[in-house]
Amino acid sequence: MSDAWVLSDEAQRCPAGRLPRYCTGSAHTADLHATVQRLRSFNRSVSHDLRGPLGAMGGAARLAIDAISRSDTSRALRLLTATARQADMLAGLVNDLLAMAEADEFSEADVPLDLAAHEALAQLAMSAPDGRAPVACVRIGPMPVALASAGLIRQVFVNLIGNALKFSSRAADPCVEVDATAGDDGIHVVVKDNGVGFDASAAATLFQPFHRLHGNDFPGSGVGLSLVKRIVERHGGRVWAQSLPGQGASFHFTIRAARQSPEGDNE
């Protein structure tokens, strides 16, 4: 991607005032245009996923200041501890996103998927106005260990569980379930809700940037699922969705299982 901006001998053959890549043929022009579009989409996706947690951290810090002013040091300590933990998680996420954007490979390790899902739920709870998960039940089952970037896979869960919470919030008994099974071709993860659902014919367009099936009925910018797709595919997996209107939705993705020790147990 960086060679798109190298003005070597091409610059000498390019008319004044024009970028070299725009005067060396339509293939180069198309390549540069695609690169710019990917960068714009990526930047918007990252902005979307950082805005909520940063706002929550600011809110928690203000509550901590208020608690200190009232000499409630116990509450202030809890709030500041949560804020520090959130800041550390965001710093790790930024590093992982940069690695994904700038390199073909990024750091992978054994990641217990159920732990990543619980961390994502805690991050969502902190972002909620009252600091609690906004549904009656979130069931996270035991899941296998994956080979992945812990920060990026946690962000996949943040987006998928966050969407499930949002679109099931109007159900009489809202519930979100997160499960995974291991098979010969890797791990299959499912995030399922009992919310409003969507028409099955729209499933193929869900992961396009800024595509919102429900318009302004629910808040959102329409970029979270596009980042989910990018992260999963960079891990060598695939992502898809299933639903019917009024019958909830299930979002699926696959990911590689962790390497096994000689004894056959996950490391």
PyMOL commands that set and color helices and strands:
alter all, ss='L'
color gray80, all
select helices_A, chain A and resi 2-5+9-13+20-22+26-69+73-102+113-127+150-167+200-205+224-234
alter helices_A, ss='H'
color red, helices_A
select strands_A, chain A and resi 109-112+137-140+145-148+175-183+186-193+239-243+249-255
alter strands_A, ss='S'
color yellow, strands_A
deselect
rebuild
show_as cartoon
